[in-house]
Amino acid sequence: MTLISALWPLIRPAVHLLDAERAHEKTLSVLARLPFRAPPAFDPRLRVRAFGLDFPNPIGLAAGFDKDAVAPDAMLGFGFGFVEIGSVTPRRQSGNPKPRLFRLAADRAVVNRLGFNNEGAAAALERLKTRRGRRGLVGVNVGANKDSADRAADYVTGVKTFAQDAAFFTVNVSSPNTPGLRDLQARAALDDLVARVIAARDETAARGPRRPILLKIAPDLDLAGIEDVVSVARARGLDGLVVSNTTLARPASLRAPQATETGGLSGAPLLRRANWALAEAYLRMEGAMPLVGVGGVGSGADALSKIRAGATLIELYTALVYEGPGLAARIARELTAALDREGAKSLEDFVGRDAAAVAAAGPEV
């Protein structure tokens, strides 16, 4: 356990006195200055092979935490098996007006309407270049500029820009905070987008490594929408799906007054809806490609619920606001304990075991 992780219960009250976005900026500033430390070793049973990549454990840092590739190595050093930076757009953009990030402490959740605020692809690329040759998988989540006349072209630009330095790409068409972006999940628009992105990847692969392409979808899709996404993904040969992004829904159980803020909800209240979407996608995918489960993970039990619903890998972000930087290592220990209890040789033994039951239970409590 690192010193920061050990001191988190004492640090957190002071951090939470700050505005949520300001606290996040200060956190990244501290992380960027930490000395490099190699990722820790994990129980070999936690290793995962997916998309042609070898992950030391299945616990990833979701996009949104480190939009500009400021501190991926620091987070790998805290025990994440992989890190996804972004969303990165071709050109720098400021995002939506502030305030735009809100803690729902009573619900262990967050609402954001950030709007793809980032420094742009060139700045992130320069930072990623400095870690060439280092261990650790860092993927790039690519997005489109709000004012782009051809949003599909922005995703193509992202793939071409980071082709040498991204371990994988996630095509983000599911943020609720860029007007019209989720329309790209409709079948015809999605088919055109995916075809163009894969063509760009294949073009760059002729001169260098072939990078996996994943697609990140919303938890608010209905069954027809999930079926369309899976159909396009399989037909076009995507490498995987990331299920899911934040939700526009507001469960009746929410207690914090900030729940009325406009934006995407993430954190503990999202777990059931995200797991439902994950299970439905898994059942329709029929093993054609691995899935990454995101939404509501705050413990080893939550992570295992995603794996049992159909995830090969999982990602988290919001829970760090409440649990601190030691969370990934703790979840790794809890997953190892689950393997011991079940006498399992690897996490693969659990993948999809509960998918039918989770799907049947529905997205709402």
C-alpha positions as CSV (number, residue, x, y, z in Angstrom):
1,M,0.0,0.0,0.0
2,T,1.3,3.4,-0.9
3,L,1.5,6.3,1.6
4,I,-1.2,8.2,-0.3
5,S,-3.5,5.2,-0.2
6,A,-2.9,4.7,3.5
7,L,-3.5,8.4,4.3
8,W,-6.6,8.7,2.1
9,P,-9.2,8.5,4.9
10,L,-7.4,11.6,6.5
11,I,-7.0,13.4,3.1
12,R,-10.5,12.9,1.7
13,P,-12.4,15.4,4.0
14,A,-10.0,18.2,2.9
15,V,-10.3,17.2,-0.7
16,H,-14.1,17.2,-0.6
17,L,-14.1,20.7,0.8
18,L,-13.1,21.9,-2.7
19,D,-15.3,22.2,-5.7
20,A,-15.4,18.8,-7.4
21,E,-13.7,19.9,-10.6
22,R,-11.0,21.9,-8.7
23,A,-10.3,18.9,-6.5
24,H,-9.9,16.8,-9.6
25,E,-7.5,19.2,-11.2
26,K,-5.3,19.4,-8.0
27,T,-5.3,15.6,-7.8
28,L,-4.0,15.2,-11.3
29,S,-1.4,17.9,-10.6
30,V,-0.1,15.9,-7.6
31,L,-0.2,12.6,-9.5
32,A,1.8,14.1,-12.4
33,R,4.6,15.0,-10.1
34,L,4.9,11.6,-8.4
35,P,8.1,9.7,-9.2
36,F,7.8,6.8,-11.6
37,R,7.2,3.5,-9.9
38,A,6.7,0.2,-11.8
39,P,3.3,-1.4,-11.6
40,P,3.0,-4.0,-8.7
41,A,2.9,-7.7,-9.2
42,F,-0.4,-9.5,-9.1
43,D,-1.6,-13.1,-8.6
44,P,-1.0,-14.7,-12.0
45,R,-4.6,-16.0,-11.9
46,L,-5.8,-12.4,-12.5
47,R,-4.1,-12.2,-15.9
48,V,-6.4,-11.7,-18.8
49,R,-5.8,-12.1,-22.5
50,A,-8.2,-9.9,-24.6
51,F,-8.1,-8.1,-27.9
52,G,-4.6,-9.6,-28.5
53,L,-3.3,-7.9,-25.4
54,D,-2.0,-9.3,-22.1
55,F,-3.5,-7.5,-19.0
56,P,-1.8,-8.1,-15.6
57,N,-5.2,-7.8,-14.0
58,P,-8.7,-6.9,-15.3
59,I,-9.1,-3.7,-13.4
60,G,-8.9,-0.6,-15.7
61,L,-9.1,3.1,-15.1
62,A,-12.0,4.4,-17.2
63,A,-11.8,7.4,-19.5
64,G,-12.6,10.8,-18.0
65,F,-10.2,10.6,-15.1
66,D,-7.1,11.6,-17.1
67,K,-8.4,13.2,-20.3
68,D,-5.0,14.6,-21.3
69,A,-2.6,11.7,-20.5
70,V,-1.1,13.6,-17.5
71,A,-0.6,10.7,-15.1
72,P,-1.2,7.3,-16.7
73,D,1.9,5.8,-15.1
74,A,1.0,7.0,-11.7
75,M,-2.3,5.2,-11.9
76,L,-0.7,2.0,-13.2
77,G,1.6,2.3,-10.2
78,F,-1.4,2.2,-7.9
79,G,-2.4,-1.2,-9.3
80,F,-4.6,-0.6,-12.3
81,G,-4.1,-3.3,-14.9
82,F,-4.6,-0.8,-17.7
83,V,-5.5,2.9,-18.1
84,E,-7.8,4.6,-20.7
85,I,-7.0,8.3,-21.2
86,G,-9.4,10.8,-22.9
87,S,-11.9,11.5,-24.3
88,V,-9.5,13.2,-26.6
89,T,-10.8,15.4,-29.5
90,P,-8.7,16.5,-32.5
91,R,-8.8,20.1,-31.4
92,R,-8.6,21.6,-27.9
93,Q,-12.0,22.5,-26.5
94,S,-13.1,24.0,-23.2
95,G,-16.3,22.0,-22.7
96,N,-19.5,23.2,-21.2
97,P,-19.9,26.1,-18.8
98,K,-19.0,25.6,-15.1
99,P,-20.0,24.4,-12.6
100,R,-20.3,21.1,-14.4
101,L,-19.1,18.4,-12.0
102,F,-21.1,17.4,-8.9
103,R,-20.5,14.9,-6.1
104,L,-23.6,13.0,-4.8
105,A,-21.9,11.9,-1.6
106,A,-25.0,10.4,-0.1
107,D,-25.3,8.2,-3.1
108,R,-21.6,7.6,-3.8
109,A,-22.2,9.0,-7.2
110,V,-21.2,11.9,-9.5
111,V,-23.1,13.9,-12.1
112,N,-21.1,15.5,-14.9
113,R,-21.8,17.6,-17.9
114,L,-18.2,18.4,-18.8
115,G,-18.6,18.1,-22.6
116,F,-15.3,16.6,-23.8
117,N,-13.1,19.3,-22.2
118,N,-9.5,18.5,-23.1
119,E,-6.3,20.0,-24.4
120,G,-6.6,18.3,-27.8
121,A,-4.8,15.4,-29.5
122,A,-1.4,17.1,-30.0
123,A,-0.9,17.7,-26.3
124,A,-1.9,14.2,-25.3
125,L,0.3,12.7,-28.0
126,E,3.4,14.5,-26.8
127,R,2.8,13.2,-23.3
128,L,2.3,9.6,-24.5
129,K,5.5,9.8,-26.5
130,T,7.5,10.3,-23.3
131,R,6.4,6.9,-22.0
132,R,7.4,4.8,-25.0
133,G,9.2,1.6,-23.9
134,R,7.6,1.6,-20.4
135,R,5.5,-1.3,-19.2
136,G,1.7,-0.8,-18.8
137,L,-1.2,-0.7,-21.2
138,V,-2.6,2.8,-22.0
139,G,-5.5,3.0,-24.3
140,V,-6.9,6.2,-25.9
141,N,-10.6,7.1,-25.9
142,V,-11.3,9.2,-28.9
143,G,-14.2,11.7,-29.3
144,A,-15.4,14.4,-31.7
145,N,-15.3,18.1,-31.4
146,K,-18.6,19.7,-30.6
147,D,-18.5,22.0,-33.7
148,S,-17.2,19.4,-36.1
149,A,-19.0,19.3,-39.5
150,D,-18.0,15.6,-39.9
151,R,-17.8,13.9,-36.5
152,A,-16.9,10.5,-38.0
153,A,-13.8,12.2,-39.5
154,D,-12.7,13.3,-36.0
155,Y,-12.7,9.7,-34.9
156,V,-10.6,8.8,-37.9
157,T,-8.2,11.6,-37.0
158,G,-7.9,10.3,-33.5
159,V,-7.0,6.8,-34.6
160,K,-4.4,8.0,-37.1
161,T,-2.9,10.4,-34.6
162,F,-2.4,7.9,-31.8
163,A,-1.7,4.8,-33.9
164,Q,1.8,4.3,-32.5
165,D,1.2,5.1,-28.9
166,A,-2.3,3.8,-28.0
167,A,-2.4,0.2,-26.8
168,F,-6.1,0.2,-27.9
169,F,-8.7,2.7,-29.0
170,T,-12.2,3.3,-27.6
171,V,-14.6,5.1,-29.9
172,N,-16.9,7.1,-27.6
173,V,-20.3,7.7,-29.1
174,S,-22.2,7.6,-25.9
175,S,-21.4,10.7,-23.8
176,P,-24.6,12.5,-23.1
177,N,-22.9,15.9,-22.8
178,T,-22.2,16.7,-26.5
179,P,-25.5,17.4,-28.3
180,G,-26.3,14.8,-30.9
181,L,-23.3,12.6,-30.2
182,R,-25.5,9.6,-29.1
183,D,-27.2,9.8,-32.4
184,L,-24.1,8.0,-33.8
185,Q,-25.3,4.9,-32.0
186,A,-28.2,4.6,-34.5
187,R,-27.5,1.7,-36.9
188,A,-26.9,3.4,-40.2
189,A,-24.7,6.2,-38.6
190,L,-22.8,3.7,-36.5
191,D,-22.2,1.4,-39.4
192,D,-20.6,4.3,-41.4
193,L,-18.6,5.4,-38.4
194,V,-17.2,2.0,-37.5
195,A,-16.4,1.3,-41.2
196,R,-14.4,4.5,-41.4
197,V,-12.6,4.0,-38.1
198,I,-11.6,0.4,-38.9
199,A,-10.4,1.5,-42.4
200,A,-8.2,4.1,-40.7
201,R,-6.8,1.5,-38.2
202,D,-6.0,-0.9,-41.1
203,E,-4.3,1.8,-43.0
204,T,-2.0,2.6,-40.1
205,A,-1.5,-1.1,-39.3
206,A,0.1,-1.4,-42.8
207,R,3.0,0.7,-41.4
208,G,3.0,-0.4,-37.8
209,P,1.1,-2.3,-35.0
210,R,-2.5,-3.2,-35.4
211,R,-4.4,-1.6,-32.6
212,P,-7.7,-3.0,-31.2
213,I,-10.8,-0.9,-31.7
214,L,-13.5,-0.9,-29.0
215,L,-16.9,0.9,-29.0
216,K,-18.3,2.5,-25.9
217,I,-22.1,2.6,-25.7
218,A,-24.7,4.1,-23.4
219,P,-26.6,2.2,-20.7
220,D,-29.7,3.9,-21.8
221,L,-30.1,2.0,-25.0
222,D,-33.2,-0.2,-25.3
223,L,-33.0,-3.8,-26.4
224,A,-33.4,-2.9,-30.1
225,G,-30.6,-0.4,-29.7
226,I,-28.3,-3.0,-28.1
227,E,-29.1,-5.4,-30.9
228,D,-28.2,-2.9,-33.5
229,V,-24.9,-2.1,-31.8
230,V,-24.0,-5.8,-31.5
231,S,-25.0,-6.5,-35.1
232,V,-22.8,-3.6,-36.4
233,A,-19.9,-4.6,-34.1
234,R,-19.9,-8.2,-35.3
235,A,-20.4,-7.4,-39.0
236,R,-17.7,-4.8,-39.1
237,G,-15.2,-6.8,-37.0
238,L,-14.8,-4.6,-34.0
239,D,-12.5,-6.0,-31.3
240,G,-14.8,-5.3,-28.4
241,L,-17.5,-3.2,-26.7
242,V,-17.2,-1.0,-23.6
243,V,-20.5,-1.2,-21.7
244,S,-21.3,1.4,-20.6
245,N,-21.1,5.2,-20.2
246,T,-22.9,7.5,-17.8
247,T,-26.7,7.5,-17.7
248,L,-29.3,10.2,-18.1
249,A,-31.7,8.2,-15.9
250,R,-32.2,9.1,-12.2
251,P,-33.1,6.2,-10.0
252,A,-35.8,6.9,-7.4
253,S,-33.3,5.8,-4.7
254,L,-31.1,8.9,-5.1
255,R,-30.9,11.0,-2.0
256,A,-28.4,13.8,-2.8
257,P,-29.9,17.2,-3.9
258,Q,-27.3,17.4,-6.7
259,A,-29.2,14.5,-8.4
260,T,-31.3,17.2,-10.1
261,E,-28.3,18.5,-12.0
262,T,-28.2,18.0,-15.7
263,G,-25.7,15.5,-17.0
264,G,-24.6,11.9,-16.9
265,L,-24.9,10.0,-13.6
266,S,-22.1,7.6,-12.7
267,G,-21.1,5.7,-9.6
268,A,-22.9,3.2,-7.4
269,P,-26.5,3.9,-8.6
270,L,-25.5,3.0,-12.1
271,L,-24.4,-0.6,-11.3
272,R,-27.7,-2.4,-12.0
273,R,-28.5,-0.6,-15.2
274,A,-25.0,-0.9,-16.5
275,N,-24.9,-4.6,-15.6
276,W,-28.2,-5.2,-17.4
277,A,-26.9,-3.6,-20.6
278,L,-23.7,-5.6,-20.3
279,A,-25.6,-8.9,-19.9
280,E,-27.9,-8.2,-22.8
281,A,-24.9,-7.4,-25.0
282,Y,-23.0,-10.5,-23.8
283,L,-25.9,-12.8,-24.7
284,R,-26.3,-11.3,-28.1
285,M,-22.5,-11.3,-28.8
286,E,-22.3,-15.1,-28.4
287,G,-18.6,-15.0,-27.6
288,A,-17.7,-13.1,-30.8
289,M,-15.6,-10.5,-28.9
290,P,-14.7,-9.6,-25.3
291,L,-16.7,-6.9,-23.4
292,V,-15.4,-4.3,-20.9
293,G,-17.9,-3.7,-18.1
294,V,-18.1,-0.1,-16.7
295,G,-20.5,1.6,-14.3
296,G,-20.9,1.4,-10.6
297,V,-17.8,-0.6,-9.6
298,G,-16.6,0.2,-6.1
299,S,-15.5,-3.1,-4.7
300,G,-14.4,-6.6,-5.6
301,A,-18.0,-7.8,-5.3
302,D,-19.1,-5.2,-7.8
303,A,-16.2,-6.1,-10.2
304,L,-17.1,-9.8,-9.9
305,S,-20.8,-9.0,-10.6
306,K,-19.7,-7.4,-13.9
307,I,-17.5,-10.4,-14.8
308,R,-20.4,-12.7,-14.1
309,A,-22.7,-10.5,-16.2
310,G,-20.3,-11.0,-19.2
311,A,-17.3,-8.7,-18.8
312,T,-13.8,-9.9,-19.5
313,L,-12.3,-6.7,-18.2
314,I,-13.8,-4.0,-16.0
315,E,-13.2,-0.2,-15.6
316,L,-13.9,2.3,-12.8
317,Y,-13.5,5.9,-12.1
318,T,-16.2,7.5,-9.8
319,A,-15.5,5.2,-6.9
320,L,-12.0,6.7,-6.6
321,V,-13.7,9.9,-5.5
322,Y,-14.8,8.1,-2.3
323,E,-12.4,5.2,-1.9
324,G,-9.1,6.8,-3.0
325,P,-6.2,5.6,-5.1
326,G,-5.8,2.3,-3.3
327,L,-9.1,0.9,-4.7
328,A,-7.6,-0.9,-7.7
329,A,-5.2,-2.9,-5.6
330,R,-7.9,-3.7,-3.0
331,I,-10.2,-5.0,-5.7
332,A,-7.4,-7.1,-7.1
333,R,-7.0,-8.7,-3.6
334,E,-10.7,-9.2,-3.3
335,L,-10.9,-10.9,-6.8
336,T,-8.0,-13.2,-5.7
337,A,-9.9,-14.1,-2.6
338,A,-13.0,-15.0,-4.8
339,L,-10.8,-17.3,-6.9
340,D,-9.6,-19.0,-3.7
341,R,-13.2,-19.4,-2.4
342,E,-14.4,-20.9,-5.7
343,G,-11.3,-23.0,-6.4
344,A,-11.1,-21.3,-9.8
345,K,-8.0,-21.3,-12.0
346,S,-8.8,-17.9,-13.6
347,L,-11.4,-15.2,-13.8
348,E,-12.4,-16.7,-17.2
349,D,-14.3,-19.3,-15.2
350,F,-16.8,-16.6,-14.1
351,V,-17.4,-14.7,-17.3
352,G,-21.0,-14.6,-18.2
353,R,-22.1,-17.1,-15.5
354,D,-25.0,-14.9,-14.4
355,A,-25.7,-13.1,-17.7
356,A,-29.1,-14.7,-18.3
357,A,-30.3,-13.9,-14.8
358,V,-29.0,-10.3,-14.9
359,A,-30.7,-9.7,-18.2
360,A,-34.0,-11.2,-17.0
361,A,-33.9,-9.0,-13.8
362,G,-34.1,-5.8,-15.9
363,P,-32.4,-2.5,-15.7
364,E,-34.3,-0.9,-12.7
365,V,-34.8,-1.8,-9.1
